[in-house]
């Protein structure tokens, strides 16, 4: 007896990706609070997608440690654990320099154009009090740098780690005085990448990770 496996359509994949990205950002920015139950039907209605794309998205989000599923209980947003900060920072201190070194040596013209445009936006950054906009800007910068490293496995790992530390950041953000200043720290890093100065880029990103961890710890 032959078994026919039905492959997901391009439309299903697109909807699943849309659901994943939307839910991921809601979980990172704590729009979906830690510990909050995930209701598939409500999410499907909110995002105007079917239940299948939501379930596919939730599988990926569980791998990202952003949701957790329990038999007969359901799916929930994961707790934010401050104790994970040092563990995540330890990994980032080793992987982020590798990523920015690769990015500095990446000759891809399209990527370099994106980085240059992002640098212009940082340099033009005025006084912005909208925390959500600043957090989204920070996330975009990190994801751009990770994409520029031209290593899919490294990129995926760093995006996941950055998502987890951003959730920690969101919990204490009201106690941090200068979010825009944190984002402006990326200016020198992006310039080093564009200049092809891999050593300088690695030095700056290591300092950035250390400064971020220290700032968070001051609030605890």
TORPARO-624932 format. One record per residue (C-alpha): residue number from 1; x, y, z; residue in one letter. Coordinates in nm, 2 decimals. Layout:
BEGIN
resi; X; Y; Z; resn
NUM; X; Y; Z; A $
...
//
This chain:
BEGIN
resi; X; Y; Z; resn
1; 0.00; 0.00; 0.00; X $
2; 0.14; 0.34; -0.10; X $
3; 0.11; 0.64; 0.13; X $
4; 0.08; 0.98; -0.02; X $
5; 0.23; 1.26; 0.19; X $
6; 0.06; 1.59; 0.13; X $
7; 0.31; 1.87; 0.12; X $
8; 0.22; 2.22; 0.26; X $
9; 0.14; 2.47; -0.01; X $
10; 0.34; 2.79; -0.06; X $
11; 0.04; 2.97; 0.08; X $
12; 0.05; 2.76; 0.40; X $
13; 0.42; 2.83; 0.43; X $
14; 0.37; 3.20; 0.39; X $
15; 0.09; 3.20; 0.65; X $
16; 0.30; 2.99; 0.89; X $
17; 0.59; 3.23; 0.85; X $
18; 0.36; 3.53; 0.91; X $
19; 0.22; 3.37; 1.22; X $
20; 0.56; 3.28; 1.35; X $
21; 0.71; 3.62; 1.31; X $
22; 0.41; 3.80; 1.45; X $
23; 0.39; 3.57; 1.76; X $
24; 0.76; 3.57; 1.81; X $
25; 0.77; 3.95; 1.83; X $
26; 0.47; 3.96; 2.06; X $
27; 0.64; 3.71; 2.29; X $
28; 0.97; 3.89; 2.28; X $
29; 0.81; 4.23; 2.36; X $
30; 0.59; 4.07; 2.63; X $
31; 0.27; 4.17; 2.45; X $
32; 0.19; 3.81; 2.54; X $
33; 0.29; 3.80; 2.90; X $
34; 0.52; 3.53; 3.05; X $
35; 0.30; 3.24; 3.17; X $
36; 0.00; 3.36; 2.96; X $
37; -0.19; 3.07; 2.80; X $
38; -0.18; 3.05; 2.42; X $
39; -0.53; 3.01; 2.26; X $
40; -0.49; 2.89; 1.91; X $
41; -0.84; 2.98; 1.80; X $
42; -0.80; 3.34; 1.92; X $
43; -0.46; 3.38; 1.76; X $
44; -0.59; 3.24; 1.43; X $
45; -0.87; 3.50; 1.44; X $
46; -0.63; 3.78; 1.54; X $
47; -0.38; 3.71; 1.27; X $
48; -0.64; 3.61; 1.01; X $
49; -0.48; 3.27; 0.94; X $
50; -0.59; 2.91; 0.99; X $
51; -0.52; 2.69; 1.28; X $
52; -0.25; 2.49; 1.09; X $
53; -0.02; 2.79; 1.04; X $
54; -0.06; 2.87; 1.41; X $
55; 0.03; 2.52; 1.52; X $
56; 0.34; 2.52; 1.29; X $
57; 0.44; 2.86; 1.43; X $
58; 0.40; 2.73; 1.79; X $
59; 0.63; 2.43; 1.72; X $
60; 0.90; 2.67; 1.61; X $
61; 0.84; 2.90; 1.90; X $
62; 0.88; 2.61; 2.14; X $
63; 1.22; 2.54; 1.98; X $
64; 1.30; 2.90; 2.04; X $
65; 1.21; 2.86; 2.41; X $
66; 0.94; 3.12; 2.38; X $
67; 0.65; 2.89; 2.45; X $
68; 0.61; 2.56; 2.63; X $
69; 0.35; 2.29; 2.59; X $
70; 0.22; 2.06; 2.86; X $
71; 0.00; 1.75; 2.79; X $
72; -0.36; 1.81; 2.87; X $
73; -0.29; 2.16; 2.99; X $
74; -0.21; 2.35; 2.68; X $
75; 0.06; 2.59; 2.55; X $
76; 0.19; 2.89; 2.75; X $
77; 0.44; 3.17; 2.71; X $
78; 0.76; 3.08; 2.89; X $
79; 0.87; 3.25; 3.20; X $
80; 1.15; 3.51; 3.18; X $
81; 1.44; 3.38; 3.38; X $
82; 1.70; 3.64; 3.50; X $
83; 1.93; 3.36; 3.60; X $
84; 1.97; 3.28; 3.23; X $
85; 2.13; 3.61; 3.16; X $
86; 2.49; 3.51; 3.25; X $
87; 2.45; 3.18; 3.06; X $
88; 2.33; 3.36; 2.75; X $
89; 2.59; 3.63; 2.78; X $
90; 2.87; 3.37; 2.80; X $
91; 2.76; 3.22; 2.47; X $
92; 2.71; 3.56; 2.30; X $
93; 3.06; 3.66; 2.41; X $
94; 3.19; 3.38; 2.20; X $
95; 2.95; 3.38; 1.90; X $
96; 2.89; 3.75; 1.85; X $
97; 3.25; 3.83; 1.77; X $
98; 3.25; 3.55; 1.51; X $
99; 2.93; 3.68; 1.36; X $
100; 3.06; 4.04; 1.32; X $
101; 3.40; 3.92; 1.19; X $
102; 3.21; 3.73; 0.92; X $
103; 2.99; 4.03; 0.85; X $
104; 3.29; 4.26; 0.81; X $
105; 3.44; 4.02; 0.55; X $
106; 3.11; 3.97; 0.36; X $
107; 3.13; 4.14; 0.02; X $
108; 2.76; 4.11; -0.06; X $
109; 2.66; 4.45; -0.20; X $
110; 2.29; 4.42; -0.10; X $
111; 2.38; 4.34; 0.26; X $
112; 2.63; 4.63; 0.28; X $
113; 2.37; 4.87; 0.14; X $
114; 2.13; 4.76; 0.42; X $
115; 2.39; 4.81; 0.68; X $
116; 2.48; 5.16; 0.54; X $
117; 2.11; 5.25; 0.54; X $
118; 2.07; 5.13; 0.90; X $
119; 2.37; 5.33; 1.01; X $
120; 2.22; 5.64; 0.86; X $
121; 1.90; 5.58; 1.06; X $
122; 2.10; 5.54; 1.38; X $
123; 2.30; 5.86; 1.32; X $
124; 1.98; 6.05; 1.26; X $
125; 1.81; 5.90; 1.58; X $
126; 1.67; 6.19; 1.78; X $
127; 1.50; 6.19; 2.11; X $
128; 1.26; 5.90; 2.10; X $
129; 1.05; 5.81; 2.40; X $
130; 0.86; 5.53; 2.23; X $
131; 1.01; 5.22; 2.40; X $
132; 0.85; 4.98; 2.16; X $
133; 0.99; 5.15; 1.85; X $
134; 1.34; 5.16; 2.01; X $
135; 1.32; 4.79; 2.10; X $
136; 1.21; 4.70; 1.74; X $
137; 1.50; 4.91; 1.61; X $
138; 1.74; 4.72; 1.83; X $
139; 1.60; 4.39; 1.72; X $
140; 1.63; 4.49; 1.36; X $
141; 1.99; 4.59; 1.39; X $
142; 2.09; 4.26; 1.55; X $
143; 1.90; 4.05; 1.30; X $
144; 2.07; 4.25; 1.02; X $
145; 2.41; 4.18; 1.16; X $
146; 2.34; 3.82; 1.21; X $
147; 2.21; 3.79; 0.85; X $
148; 2.53; 3.96; 0.73; X $
149; 2.74; 3.69; 0.89; X $
150; 2.64; 3.46; 0.61; X $
151; 2.61; 3.15; 0.83; X $
152; 2.25; 3.02; 0.87; X $
153; 2.32; 2.81; 1.18; X $
154; 2.51; 3.09; 1.35; X $
155; 2.24; 3.34; 1.25; X $
156; 1.95; 3.12; 1.39; X $
157; 2.14; 3.06; 1.72; X $
158; 2.21; 3.43; 1.77; X $
159; 1.86; 3.54; 1.68; X $
160; 1.72; 3.30; 1.94; X $
161; 1.96; 3.42; 2.21; X $
162; 1.89; 3.79; 2.13; X $
163; 1.52; 3.72; 2.16; X $
164; 1.56; 3.57; 2.51; X $
165; 1.78; 3.86; 2.64; X $
166; 1.54; 4.12; 2.49; X $
167; 1.26; 3.96; 2.70; X $
168; 1.47; 4.02; 3.01; X $
169; 1.54; 4.37; 2.89; X $
170; 1.16; 4.44; 2.85; X $
171; 1.10; 4.35; 3.21; X $
172; 1.34; 4.61; 3.35; X $
173; 1.33; 4.87; 3.07; X $
174; 1.16; 5.13; 3.28; X $
175; 1.46; 5.12; 3.51; X $
176; 1.71; 5.19; 3.23; X $
177; 1.76; 5.56; 3.16; X $
178; 1.89; 5.57; 2.81; X $
179; 1.76; 5.31; 2.57; X $
180; 1.85; 5.53; 2.26; X $
181; 2.21; 5.55; 2.39; X $
182; 2.22; 5.17; 2.39; X $
183; 2.11; 5.16; 2.03; X $
184; 2.36; 5.43; 1.93; X $
185; 2.64; 5.20; 2.05; X $
186; 2.58; 5.01; 1.73; X $
187; 2.70; 5.30; 1.52; X $
188; 3.07; 5.23; 1.56; X $
189; 3.01; 4.86; 1.52; X $
190; 2.82; 4.90; 1.19; X $
191; 3.10; 5.14; 1.07; X $
192; 3.37; 4.88; 1.15; X $
193; 3.17; 4.62; 0.96; X $
194; 3.14; 4.85; 0.65; X $
195; 3.51; 4.93; 0.68; X $
196; 3.60; 4.56; 0.68; X $
197; 3.77; 4.60; 1.01; X $
198; 3.69; 4.26; 1.16; X $
199; 3.91; 4.30; 1.47; X $
200; 3.75; 4.63; 1.56; X $
201; 3.40; 4.50; 1.50; X $
202; 3.48; 4.20; 1.73; X $
203; 3.61; 4.43; 2.00; X $
204; 3.31; 4.66; 1.99; X $
205; 3.05; 4.38; 2.00; X $
206; 3.22; 4.21; 2.30; X $
207; 3.21; 4.55; 2.48; X $
208; 2.84; 4.59; 2.38; X $
209; 2.74; 4.25; 2.52; X $
210; 2.93; 4.32; 2.85; X $
211; 2.77; 4.66; 2.88; X $
212; 2.43; 4.53; 2.82; X $
213; 2.47; 4.25; 3.09; X $
214; 2.61; 4.51; 3.34; X $
215; 2.32; 4.75; 3.28; X $
216; 2.06; 4.48; 3.33; X $
217; 2.24; 4.36; 3.65; X $
218; 2.23; 4.71; 3.80; X $
219; 1.85; 4.69; 3.80; X $
220; 1.83; 4.36; 3.98; X $
//
